[in-house]
């Protein structure tokens, strides 16, 4: 009888664990991500540790991906050296990592033209709805929700990101 009770407790514990909702907050204990590289033309993003690729991802970009972002609403993804500003666990796109665009040069260029440089550029999951084209964001870098969970666990605020043409 005692064996039967132990067996039932184990079975119940396994069932409860299997039914528990999956957390979007993964743990990462590997090498530190020291930089992120985005290659816009190839639609690839790489997470690196001292120049060694740890992970790579296919990405979607802004709806007008050619060239550097200059103004709010232009649909371009910035190019240049930036850094990850923060983590957003309540993103409209599952999870997201803020990118430090615009920098002082971006602001000065837009202001000289009498326009806003825009902002709110992120690496994020999604899309939330079906999209008709590969590059669908307003200027962000998008991956799948599942990939974003891994990226979110690996990349810390302050990490440099190089966004290349």
CORDALIN-V156096 format. One record per backbone hydrogen bond with DSSP energy under -1.0 kcal/mol. CO is the residue of the C=O (numbers start at 1). NH is the residue of the N-H. E is the energy in kcal/mol with one decimal. If there is no record, write none. Layout:
<<CO/NH/E> <CO/NH/E>>
This chain:
<<1/5/-2.0> <2/6/-2.3> <3/7/-2.5> <4/8/-2.1> <5/9/-2.3> <6/10/-2.3> <7/11/-2.2> <8/12/-2.5> <9/13/-2.4> <10/14/-2.3> <11/15/-2.1> <12/16/-2.6> <13/17/-2.2> <14/18/-2.4> <15/19/-1.6> <35/48/-3.0> <36/162/-2.9> <37/46/-3.2> <38/164/-3.4> <39/43/-1.1> <39/44/-1.8> <43/59/-1.9> <44/39/-3.0> <45/57/-2.5> <46/37/-2.6> <47/54/-3.4> <47/55/-1.3> <48/34/-2.2> <48/35/-1.6> <49/52/-2.0> <52/49/-2.6> <55/47/-2.5> <57/45/-2.3> <60/142/-2.6> <61/137/-2.0> <71/74/-1.8> <75/64/-2.6> <80/163/-2.9> <82/161/-2.3> <83/100/-2.0> <84/158/-3.6> <86/98/-2.5> <88/96/-1.4> <93/95/-2.0> <93/125/-1.7> <95/125/-1.3> <96/88/-3.0> <97/123/-2.1> <98/85/-1.9> <103/107/-2.3> <104/108/-2.4> <105/109/-2.3> <106/110/-2.1> <107/111/-2.8> <108/112/-2.2> <110/115/-2.8> <111/114/-1.5> <116/72/-2.7> <121/99/-2.6> <122/141/-2.7> <123/97/-2.3> <124/143/-2.3> <137/63/-1.9> <141/124/-2.5> <142/60/-2.0> <144/148/-2.5> <145/149/-1.7> <146/150/-1.2> <147/151/-2.7> <148/152/-3.0> <149/153/-1.4> <150/154/-1.4> <151/155/-2.7> <156/159/-1.8> <159/84/-2.7> <160/36/-2.0> <161/82/-2.8> <162/38/-3.0> <163/80/-2.7> <164/40/-2.5>>
